[in-house]
């Protein structure tokens, strides 16, 4: 039976990647005051970041309405099974909405997976599941592939400031960095769906070095993702270094979408690796 893969827009999967792998992406919502936009549909990244840097009030984000999940699940389960992979439940209520919709539509045909991650950490979980689905794998095999990637993710994210995370209420275990940063650049990781502090560096160049250090692990690396909000040159430079250090490893280079941009702000740069299986 055909298996269809669903994720949400916090995966930051580009439209091209989604089309290539046959992934359905359910959009979250961004609101500037009374104006609401569907993530990745109604507002381009360029428009969003330009507006973010000039607005006085921080925009807000919200999970998809249940009807979006219900519509997608009804359509897809009429043609096969579904594996729906989402942002960590510790960061958003999106997965609970997905679970409720799955119970309503076809609980025997839909498997919900918590990626315990976000952005291309989540994205690489969804892509792994889609590869199995496109090779004719079962729903169980697709879910297992996503869970395997989730368990092998290592992520580091450099910020210009933690102010956006603080204002958005997503500061997590990095709370201790607030008030003592001065001009330092904070670097956080995402572990088991929460943000944790890693280190603080004094320059953007040092931040890139710290992110690149993920490539220096002794373990095999299966895949790499490099993401940015407003610094494509930094992302490209990191990708070149990663290609030289890990020839033959597939590297995704992309952009944090508006939902992640609300909480990370301009200058955010992320580096994620999927370690190889033992």
C-alpha positions in Angstrom: 0.0 0.0 0.0 1.2 3.5 -0.8 2.5 5.5 2.2 2.1 9.3 2.2 4.4 11.5 4.3 3.1 14.6 6.0 5.0 17.2 8.1 4.5 20.8 9.2 6.1 24.0 8.0 8.6 24.2 10.9 10.5 21.5 9.0 11.7 24.3 6.7 11.6 21.9 3.8 11.6 24.0 0.6 8.8 23.6 -2.0 11.3 22.0 -4.3 12.3 19.3 -1.8 8.7 18.7 -0.8 7.8 18.2 -4.4 10.8 16.0 -5.1 10.0 13.6 -2.2 6.2 13.9 -2.3 5.9 15.4 1.1 2.7 17.2 2.2 3.6 20.3 4.3 0.9 21.7 6.7 1.5 25.4 7.3 1.6 27.1 10.7 0.4 30.7 11.0 2.3 33.9 11.5 0.5 37.0 12.7 1.6 40.7 12.6 -1.1 42.2 14.8 -4.5 41.4 13.1 -2.8 40.3 9.8 -2.3 36.5 9.5 -0.2 34.6 7.0 0.3 30.9 6.3 3.9 30.0 6.8 5.6 29.5 3.4 2.5 30.3 1.4 1.3 33.9 1.9 4.5 35.6 3.0 8.0 35.1 1.5 11.1 34.8 3.7 12.5 38.0 2.2 9.2 39.9 3.0 9.0 38.4 6.5 12.6 39.2 7.6 12.4 42.7 6.2 9.2 43.3 8.2 10.6 41.6 11.3 13.5 44.1 11.5 11.2 47.1 11.3 8.2 46.1 13.3 7.8 47.3 16.9 5.7 44.4 18.1 7.0 40.9 17.8 4.8 38.8 15.5 3.2 35.7 16.9 2.9 32.1 15.7 0.2 29.5 16.1 -0.2 25.9 15.2 -2.3 24.8 12.2 -6.1 24.7 12.7 -7.4 21.1 13.0 -9.3 21.4 9.8 -6.0 21.5 7.8 -4.9 18.2 9.2 -8.3 16.7 8.8 -8.6 17.7 5.1 -5.0 16.4 4.4 -5.6 13.1 6.2 -9.0 12.5 4.5 -7.5 13.1 1.1 -4.4 11.0 1.7 -5.9 8.0 3.5 -8.3 7.6 0.6 -5.2 6.6 -1.4 -3.1 4.8 1.2 -1.5 5.1 4.6 0.0 8.2 6.3 3.1 8.9 8.4 2.9 12.4 9.9 6.1 13.8 11.4 6.1 17.0 13.4 8.0 19.5 15.6 8.8 18.4 19.1 5.8 18.5 21.5 8.0 20.6 23.9 8.1 23.4 21.4 4.6 23.4 19.9 1.2 21.9 20.3 1.1 21.1 16.5 1.6 17.4 17.1 -1.3 17.1 19.5 -3.5 18.7 16.9 -2.2 16.1 14.4 -2.9 13.3 16.8 -6.5 14.5 17.4 -7.1 14.8 13.7 -5.7 11.3 13.1 -8.0 9.8 15.7 -11.0 11.5 14.0 -10.1 10.5 10.5 -8.5 7.1 10.3 -6.4 6.0 13.4 -5.7 2.6 11.8 -4.1 4.2 8.8 -2.1 7.1 10.3 1.1 7.0 12.4 2.2 10.2 14.2 5.9 10.7 14.9 7.4 13.3 17.2 10.7 14.2 15.7 11.9 15.7 19.1 13.4 18.4 16.8 12.6 21.4 14.6 13.7 23.0 11.3 15.8 20.7 9.1 16.3 18.3 12.0 12.6 17.6 11.6 13.0 18.0 7.8 15.6 15.3 7.6 13.3 13.0 9.6 10.5 13.6 7.0 12.9 13.1 4.1 14.2 9.8 5.5 10.6 8.6 5.8 9.7 9.7 2.3 12.7 7.9 0.8 11.4 4.6 2.3 7.8 5.4 1.2 9.0 6.1 -2.4 10.9 2.8 -2.4 7.6 1.0 -1.5 8.2 0.6 2.2 5.4 0.1 4.8 4.0 2.6 7.2 5.9 1.0 10.0 9.2 1.1 8.0 8.6 4.8 7.2 8.0 5.7 10.8 11.0 3.7 11.9 13.2 5.6 9.4 12.0 9.0 10.8 12.6 7.8 14.4 16.0 6.5 13.5 17.1 9.9 12.2 15.6 11.7 15.2 17.8 9.6 17.4 21.0 10.4 15.5 20.6 14.2 15.1 23.2 16.6 16.4 22.3 20.3 16.2 23.9 23.6 17.0 22.4 27.1 16.3 24.3 30.4 16.6 22.3 33.5 17.4 23.0 37.2 17.2 20.8 37.7 20.2 18.5 35.6 22.5 16.0 38.4 22.7 13.6 36.9 20.2 13.7 33.5 22.0 13.1 35.3 25.3 10.2 37.4 24.0 8.6 34.4 22.3 8.8 32.3 25.4 11.0 29.6 23.8 14.3 30.3 25.7 14.2 26.9 27.5 17.3 25.8 29.3 19.3 28.7 27.8 17.7 31.1 30.3 21.0 31.3 32.2 22.6 33.0 29.2 20.4 36.1 29.5 21.8 39.1 31.2 25.4 38.0 30.9 26.0 38.0 27.1 27.2 41.5 26.6 28.6 41.3 23.0 28.9 37.5 23.0 27.3 35.3 20.4 25.3 32.5 22.0 25.2 29.0 20.6 22.5 26.6 21.6 21.6 23.0 20.8 18.3 21.2 20.5 18.2 18.0 22.5 15.1 15.9 23.2 13.0 18.8 21.9 14.4 21.5 24.1 17.0 24.2 23.7 20.2 24.0 25.8 23.1 26.3 26.0 26.4 25.2 24.4 28.8 28.1 24.6 29.3 31.8 23.9 31.9 33.3 21.5 33.1 36.8 20.8 32.8 37.0 17.0 30.8 35.7 14.1 33.9 33.9 12.7 34.2 32.0 16.0 30.5 31.1 15.8 31.0 29.6 12.4 34.0 27.6 13.7 31.9 26.2 16.6 29.2 25.1 14.2 31.7 23.6 11.8 33.1 21.6 14.7 30.1 19.3 14.4 31.8 17.9 11.3 34.9 17.0 13.3 33.2 14.1 15.2 34.9 10.7 14.8 31.6 9.1 13.8 30.3 8.6 10.3 27.9 11.3 9.1 25.1 10.4 6.8 23.6 13.9 6.1 24.1 17.5 6.9 21.8 20.5 6.9 22.8 24.2 7.1 20.2 26.9 7.6 20.2 30.6 7.9 17.7 33.5 8.4 19.5 36.5 6.8 23.1 35.4 6.2 23.3 33.3 3.0 27.0 34.0 2.6 27.7 32.4 6.0 25.6 29.4 5.1 27.5 29.0 1.8 30.9 29.3 3.5 29.9 26.6 6.1 28.7 24.4 3.3 32.0 24.7 1.5 33.9 23.7 4.6 31.6 20.8 5.2 32.0 19.5 1.7 35.8 19.6 2.0 35.7 17.9 5.4 33.0 15.3 4.5 33.3 14.6 0.8 30.4 12.6 -0.6 28.0 13.5 2.3 24.7 15.0 1.1 24.4 18.6 2.3 21.1 20.6 2.4 21.5 24.4 2.4 18.3 26.3 3.1 16.6 29.0 5.1 14.8 29.1 8.4 11.2 30.0 7.6 9.1 32.7 9.2 7.9 30.6 12.2 11.5 29.8 13.2 12.5 33.4 12.3 10.0 34.8 14.8 11.8 33.0 17.6 15.4 33.2 16.3 15.6 36.6 14.7 18.0 37.9 12.0 21.5 36.4 11.9 20.4 33.0 13.2 22.6 30.2 11.6 22.1 26.5 12.2 24.1 23.3 11.5 22.7 19.8 11.9 24.2 16.4 11.2 22.7 12.9 11.1 25.2 10.5 12.5 25.6 7.2 10.8 24.2 4.0 12.4 26.7 2.0 14.4 
